[in-house]
Amino acid sequence: MVDLTELMENEVFMAFASYATIILSKMMLMSTATAFYRLTRKVFVNPEDCANFGKGENAKKYLRTDDRVERVRSQRNPRCHELEELFF
């Protein structure tokens, strides 16, 4: 078994840990940013999400796309396989 101090001195492990921290932090930040933009601009993808803002025909006006929300989402989409990248 490798001692923790030996592991912390390993350059490859430190590079992996740094990369993993950056990628996972970005993934969490972009998910939060997408949720923030969706809620503040009241832009939703499916009827279940907009049910709290209206019923029936009133809820359908929230089913739309917004350029700002899509811009944030597009930053997140290329990173959909981040977890696989970390371990392969």
N, C-alpha and C positions, 0 to 999 in steps of 0.2 A: 504494500500500500504506500502511496506517495504521501509524504509529509506535506502539510499545508504550506510551510515556509518554502519548500522546494518548488511547489507548484506556483507560488507567487513570484519566484525568480525565473521561471520559464518564460522566455520571450514570446513563444508561439501562443501559450495560454493567455498571456497578457494582451496580445493583439486580438485574440478571439474574444476575450472578455470586453475589451474596448468596443469592438465592432458590435457585439451583441447588445451592449448598453445603448449605443447610439441608435441602432435599428429599432429596438424595442421601445425606446423613448419616443422616436419619431412616429412609430405606429400608434402609440397611445395618444400622442398629441394630435395627430391627424384625425383620429376617430372622434376625439373631443371637439375639435374644430368643426368637423362635419355636422355633428349633433347641434352645436351652437348655432351655426348658420341656418340649419333647417328650422330650428325652433324660433329664432329671432325673425326670420323672414317668412315663417309659416309656409314652408314649401315641403311637401311630403310626397312619397312615392306610391304608397298604397292607402286604401280607405281606412284600414285599421289604425294607422298612425295619426290620421287627422280626425278621428272620432271624438277626441276631447275638445276640438275647436268648433264643431258644428255637427248637425244631424241632417241626413238626407241631402237635398240639393245644396244646402249651405256648406256642407263638408266638401262637396266636389270642387269648390273654388280653390281649395288648398292643394288639390292634386295637380301640380304643375311643375315645371322645371324652372330653375333660376340659374343664370350664368355664374354667379358667385359661388353657389353651392356646388355646381358641377365642376368648377375650377378646383375647389378644395378636394372634391371626390376624386378628380383625375390625378391628383398628387398621391392619393392613397392607393389607387388601383394597381399601379405597377408594382407595388410592394405587397401584393396579396400572398406571395409565396415567401415571405421573410423568414418564417419559422423553419421552413424546409432549407433555406439557404444557410441558416445558422448551423444545422446539424449534418449537412452533406458536403 
